[in-house]
Amino acid sequence: MAYETINVEVSDYIATITLNRPDALNALNRQLLSEVGQALEEADASDKVRCIILTGSEKAFAAGADITEMADLTYVEVASKDLFGGIARRFAATRKPIIAAVSGYALGGGCELAMMCDFVIASETAKFGQPEINLGVIAGMGGSQRLTHAVGKAKAMDMNLTGRFMDAAEAERSGLVSRVVPAKKLMEEARGAADKIAAKSALATAAAKEAVNRSFEVPLAEGLLFERRLFHALFATEDQSEGMAAFREKREAQFRDR
Ligand code: CO8
């Protein structure tokens, strides 16, 4: 499908979705979010894709929701319309792992979009923030919830109340991002991680993703039970036999998603 606000490239089982509104620092307007949702659905359905990378430009992953598009909306319009097309639901519905590769600004909805991904790899230039408070509003797509889960109350409160940005080193220390690399190495690092994921059994990566995500929704005992049941279920797969046989035979496993 032809997109106007994103680029999508598929190679070696990795779909790379690049936000592309350079004049507005990749600000998230309705069209862009709808296109990202569509691209996720296509990647999830494609046999040629085993892992997805979401990225922006060197200067900005995304500087937030498009303020020009939001500025004149009324309460009724914001409350009655699904303003950004249920983008969080479209991320949640994606079974394949999604890596956010963040360089430059990831602010407001941009930070929230990165947090909808399964994990975040950041360049040393990355800056995360929830500056909605400066606009007289608050975060609306997870900045008060997912950020608090990721970095804890103290830092989430600080960022949501003062609007200050977190640099990449602080984001890594706080658990918001999994790795930080020099800007020039960002895509190489993200592709390396995606390559590793793509080489696993897709049944196992989907189960691992589901199990970790479950930990945010249910109490520990329920989460542990869910994990155990998925673990048991994977013993019904050929990939479990292959993975363990390959270990014993000291060779690379050849997973077939069966
Ligand atoms: N929306 C629209 N346009 C933007 C945005 C944005 N969020 N951010 C930057 N731009 C535009 C600028 O207006 C400018 O355009 P122009 O050249 O036409 O004037 C261009 O991008 C370049 O930006 P700057 O000149 O400002 O670049 P600087 O390097 O000087 O500054 C900053 C970079 C610090 C990132 C600055 O642009 C900035 O502060 N941007 C706004 C950040 C922000 O407040 N983000 C939060 C937005 S609100 C939000 O995300 C709420 C989400 C929840 C929605 C819930 C729905 C249910």
Residues whose N, C-alpha, C, O or C-beta is under 5 A from the ligand:
A	BS01	CO8	D23 A24 L25 A27 A63 G64 A65 D66 I67 T68 L83 Y105 L107 G108 G109 P131 E132 A139 G140 M141
